[in-house]
Amino acid sequence: MTKTKTVLEVLQSTTAYFKKHNVENPRLNAEHLLAHVLGRKRIELYLEFERVLTESELAPLRELVKRRAQGEPLQHLLGTVEFCGLTFLCDKRAMIPRPETEQLVEFVKSEIRNPKSEILDVGTGSGVIALSLAAKFPEAQIVAVDISDDALALAQENASRLDMADQVRFLKSHLLENVEGVFDVIVANLPYVSTQDRHTLSREVLHDPGVAVFASTRGDELVRELIAQAPSRLRPGGMLVLEIGIGQSEALLSTLAEKNYRDIYSKTDYSGVTRFLFARYG
Ligand SMILES: C[S@@+](CC[C@H](N)C(=O)[O-])C[C@H]1O[C@@H](n2cnc3c(N)ncnc32)[C@H](O)[C@@H]1O
């Protein structure tokens, strides 16, 4: 006879299994996966701790738990991620959006005075920055570019699902190469990890596409290239906003000054890392 298991027992045994396999936040991961399989909100599990789970509920959970323990990111297993209060599809076609980038979006929102601003998102990935800004500024004209066809396909699916396909124009481009016109704001979260640091990354990060994570040997090459290109696509007084890697701020702040940007400043992320650069041109 197989032993029946309650919701609470399954959460406890999955948490222990995740701990053994070095999954960060083991209990939270267990709750997310069980809620996903049961079609419930995570918080609703707390009302059902004593409920006995059926084999048809447990079988798909076992599969997901195994994959998570092997290092597949939670967001890929769930298929979606929350970002700035919106739900985005999330899979291996683009980088999993990070909490720091939500901060970036909040900073950009607070800088935008004109709701009809023209905004360019460079390296849009799953489209989270462009679409979160589109949700806040429905009248803004937003263009989002990426070099990856896969990322652009995912971003477009996200735009359609969020009913914002008319608000953002997606374009394939290496940085600003295929971009026309001028913008009030250019925002970019480009790859900023050095290829030499590959061995320091978690197994989860290695599920992100390489093109989304790595620049070249320094890490800041693409950001530098954008700093050089952006003045030609910024309206006079327009703003460049960049998310950057740990330890890159000093050199990049100097580069912005050398390239004649003005009103240059930086901001830190939640963990105190100087992560965001702001500068105006013209
Ligand atoms: C760090 S991910 C950021 C994705 C998304 N903006 C976010 O914040 O979650 C960087 C993105 O830049 C794109 N990318 C890489 N090289 C690029 C290039 N030369 N020109 C345009 N986009 C590029 C990658 O495909 C990837 O989608």
The ligand as an SDF file (V2000), in Angstrom:
LIG
                    3D

 27 29  0  0  0  0  0  0  0  0999 V2000
   21.1140   41.2490  -19.5630 C   0  0  0  0  0  0  0  0  0  0  0  0
   19.9500   40.7890  -20.7990 S   0  0  0  0  0  0  0  0  0  0  0  0
   18.6370   41.8870  -20.3760 C   0  0  0  0  0  0  0  0  0  0  0  0
   17.2880   41.5100  -20.8710 C   0  0  0  0  0  0  0  0  0  0  0  0
   16.1640   42.4340  -20.3640 C   0  0  0  0  0  0  0  0  0  0  0  0
   16.3450   43.7960  -20.7890 N   0  0  0  0  0  0  0  0  0  0  0  0
   16.0930   42.3870  -18.8500 C   0  0  0  0  0  0  0  0  0  0  0  0
   16.4510   43.3690  -18.2190 O   0  0  0  0  0  0  0  0  0  0  0  0
   15.6740   41.3650  -18.2960 O   0  0  0  0  0  0  0  0  0  0  0  0
   20.7040   41.5480  -22.2170 C   0  0  0  0  0  0  0  0  0  0  0  0
   19.9650   41.4820  -23.5410 C   0  0  0  0  0  0  0  0  0  0  0  0
   20.7770   42.1570  -24.5200 O   0  0  0  0  0  0  0  0  0  0  0  0
   20.7380   41.4330  -25.7340 C   0  0  0  0  0  0  0  0  0  0  0  0
   21.9610   41.7490  -26.4980 N   0  0  0  0  0  0  0  0  0  0  0  0
   23.1820   41.1800  -26.4090 C   0  0  0  0  0  0  0  0  0  0  0  0
   24.0440   41.7660  -27.2700 N   0  0  0  0  0  0  0  0  0  0  0  0
   23.3300   42.7170  -27.9280 C   0  0  0  0  0  0  0  0  0  0  0  0
   23.6530   43.6450  -28.9440 C   0  0  0  0  0  0  0  0  0  0  0  0
   24.8850   43.7140  -29.4400 N   0  0  0  0  0  0  0  0  0  0  0  0
   22.7010   44.4730  -29.4010 N   0  0  0  0  0  0  0  0  0  0  0  0
   21.4300   44.3990  -28.8940 C   0  0  0  0  0  0  0  0  0  0  0  0
   21.0690   43.5340  -27.9270 N   0  0  0  0  0  0  0  0  0  0  0  0
   22.0010   42.7090  -27.4470 C   0  0  0  0  0  0  0  0  0  0  0  0
   20.6290   39.9800  -25.3250 C   0  0  0  0  0  0  0  0  0  0  0  0
   20.1010   39.1970  -26.3440 O   0  0  0  0  0  0  0  0  0  0  0  0
   19.7250   40.0800  -24.0930 C   0  0  0  0  0  0  0  0  0  0  0  0
   18.3860   39.9390  -24.4370 O   0  0  0  0  0  0  0  0  0  0  0  0
  1  2  1  0
  2  3  1  0
  2 10  1  0
  3  4  1  0
  4  5  1  0
  5  6  1  0
  5  7  1  0
  7  8  2  0
  7  9  1  0
 10 11  1  0
 11 12  1  0
 11 26  1  0
 12 13  1  0
 13 14  1  0
 13 24  1  0
 14 15  1  0
 14 23  1  0
 15 16  2  0
 16 17  1  0
 17 18  1  0
 17 23  2  0
 18 19  1  0
 18 20  2  0
 20 21  1  0
 21 22  2  0
 22 23  1  0
 24 25  1  0
 24 26  1  0
 26 27  1  0
M  CHG  2   2   1   9  -1
M  END
$$$$
